[in-house]
């Protein structure tokens, strides 16, 4: 009998497919060292902290710190209408999550896409704040904070990666490789997903992830697994989408190549499903959605909320 592995409870409710093991219990050697068969599984996402995180406003991009004691997320007044996005933070104390407040580095500018690295030492986000004081900026770049003994540093503009287009949704592997979205010139569509290898103490020139992931439509929020063996991302406009506005897809790194992305059909709804985030302990996948309780019902809901699904044990 093979060892039971933990996998995310989502994926297709149709034929048998194939998926790598998301997270081992500990960081011992590496994650996802074995392949298992795709399974027929029914996703049953739950709201995250209703009334505290999920309110009448729009919330998404829920990122939990590796120690599971702090979480950051984005809140804005409307999903469909232009509005400033702000990063909020909540802390777990005595088994209770605190009332979210604006993160110390956010609030003045439009900020989004928080991501805490697997080692907990850096916090990446996007912002339209000016790189130089006094200049006007209309697009968003990637910024980060570095953790010190006295707390987080001031925001640092990420050198060598940002473009004249809009950058979004940064996430990093344990090795330090950066994956993100961009509307820069030279892509396949409206927005593509790129990666930048961490080598020789710096990020290398960003590379497009290719046609198995990117299309002539749009690829948006994404999250790479800590060991870099799979990526979950949002895509819009594809023929197989439940919603033209955005479905979640998954692709695996197999023999050095990214597999053709597959729609997570049993998770997606006819609303927008977006901003996937994996918890560092591997127990949950968080994502934003404006779905209806009946996820197959047509829905154009301005209230995007944070959902999560839990992994379950199986025996391949």
ChimeraX attribute file (.defattr): number of C-alpha atoms within 10 A of each C-alpha:
attribute: neighborCount
match mode: 1-to-1
recipient: residues
	/A:1	5
	/A:2	6
	/A:3	8
	/A:4	12
	/A:5	20
	/A:6	21
	/A:7	24
	/A:8	22
	/A:9	23
	/A:10	24
	/A:11	24
	/A:12	20
	/A:13	17
	/A:14	12
	/A:15	8
	/A:16	11
	/A:17	13
	/A:18	11
	/A:19	20
	/A:20	22
	/A:21	19
	/A:22	23
	/A:23	25
	/A:24	18
	/A:25	11
	/A:26	10
	/A:27	12
	/A:28	7
	/A:29	7
	/A:30	12
	/A:31	19
	/A:32	21
	/A:33	13
	/A:34	10
	/A:35	13
	/A:36	17
	/A:37	12
	/A:38	19
	/A:39	20
	/A:40	16
	/A:41	15
	/A:42	14
	/A:43	21
	/A:44	13
	/A:45	17
	/A:46	13
	/A:47	17
	/A:48	17
	/A:49	12
	/A:50	13
	/A:51	10
	/A:52	12
	/A:53	27
	/A:54	19
	/A:55	15
	/A:56	14
	/A:57	15
	/A:58	23
	/A:59	29
	/A:60	30
	/A:61	26
	/A:62	31
	/A:63	27
	/A:64	26
	/A:65	21
	/A:66	18
	/A:67	13
	/A:68	13
	/A:69	14
	/A:70	16
	/A:71	21
	/A:72	27
	/A:73	25
	/A:74	23
	/A:75	27
	/A:76	20
	/A:77	17
	/A:78	18
	/A:79	18
	/A:80	12
	/A:81	9
	/A:82	9
	/A:83	12
	/A:84	15
	/A:85	24
	/A:86	24
	/A:87	28
	/A:88	25
	/A:89	21
	/A:90	21
	/A:91	19
	/A:92	13
	/A:93	10
	/A:94	7
	/A:95	8
	/A:96	10
	/A:97	16
	/A:98	15
	/A:99	13
	/A:100	16
	/A:101	13
	/A:102	16
	/A:103	15
	/A:104	11
	/A:105	16
	/A:106	19
	/A:107	14
	/A:108	11
	/A:109	14
	/A:110	19
	/A:111	25
	/A:112	28
	/A:113	27
	/A:114	28
	/A:115	28
	/A:116	24
	/A:117	19
	/A:118	23
	/A:119	14
	/A:120	15
	/A:121	14
	/A:122	17
	/A:123	23
	/A:124	23
	/A:125	25
	/A:126	25
	/A:127	27
	/A:128	20
	/A:129	23
	/A:130	16
	/A:131	15
	/A:132	9
	/A:133	7
	/A:134	8
	/A:135	8
	/A:136	11
	/A:137	13
	/A:138	13
	/A:139	18
	/A:140	23
	/A:141	26
	/A:142	27
	/A:143	23
	/A:144	22
	/A:145	20
	/A:146	15
	/A:147	14
	/A:148	10
	/A:149	5
	/A:150	6
	/A:151	9
	/A:152	16
	/A:153	14
	/A:154	13
	/A:155	18
	/A:156	13
	/A:157	21
	/A:158	16
	/A:159	12
	/A:160	12
	/A:161	18
	/A:162	18
	/A:163	16
	/A:164	13
	/A:165	15
	/A:166	19
	/A:167	27
	/A:168	28
	/A:169	26
	/A:170	28
	/A:171	30
	/A:172	26
	/A:173	20
	/A:174	16
	/A:175	13
	/A:176	21
	/A:177	20
	/A:178	22
	/A:179	25
	/A:180	25
	/A:181	23
	/A:182	26
	/A:183	22
	/A:184	16
	/A:185	13
	/A:186	8
	/A:187	20
	/A:188	19
	/A:189	15
	/A:190	17
	/A:191	26
	/A:192	30
	/A:193	30
	/A:194	22
	/A:195	22
	/A:196	21
	/A:197	18
	/A:198	16
	/A:199	11
	/A:200	7
	/A:201	7
	/A:202	13
	/A:203	18
	/A:204	16
	/A:205	12
	/A:206	17
	/A:207	12
	/A:208	19
	/A:209	18
	/A:210	16
	/A:211	15
	/A:212	13
	/A:213	24
	/A:214	23
	/A:215	20
	/A:216	15
	/A:217	14
	/A:218	22
	/A:219	28
	/A:220	25
	/A:221	28
	/A:222	28
	/A:223	26
	/A:224	27
	/A:225	24
	/A:226	28
	/A:227	20
	/A:228	20
	/A:229	20
	/A:230	21
	/A:231	21
	/A:232	25
	/A:233	27
	/A:234	24
	/A:235	30
	/A:236	25
	/A:237	17
	/A:238	18
	/A:239	8
	/A:240	12
	/A:241	20
	/A:242	24
	/A:243	22
	/A:244	15
	/A:245	18
	/A:246	27
	/A:247	29
	/A:248	30
	/A:249	25
	/A:250	21
	/A:251	21
	/A:252	23
	/A:253	14
	/A:254	11
	/A:255	7
	/A:256	8
	/A:257	12
	/A:258	18
	/A:259	16
	/A:260	16
	/A:261	19
	/A:262	17
	/A:263	23
	/A:264	20
	/A:265	20
	/A:266	18
	/A:267	22
	/A:268	25
	/A:269	26
	/A:270	23
	/A:271	25
	/A:272	25
	/A:273	30
	/A:274	29
	/A:275	25
	/A:276	27
	/A:277	29
	/A:278	26
	/A:279	22
	/A:280	22
	/A:281	17
	/A:282	20
	/A:283	20
	/A:284	20
	/A:285	23
	/A:286	26
	/A:287	28
	/A:288	23
	/A:289	27
	/A:290	25
	/A:291	23
	/A:292	15
	/A:293	9
	/A:294	10
	/A:295	16
	/A:296	14
	/A:297	12
	/A:298	14
	/A:299	17
	/A:300	15
	/A:301	15
	/A:302	18
	/A:303	20
	/A:304	28
	/A:305	25
	/A:306	29
	/A:307	25
	/A:308	21
	/A:309	20
	/A:310	17
	/A:311	17
	/A:312	13
	/A:313	11
	/A:314	13
	/A:315	10
	/A:316	14
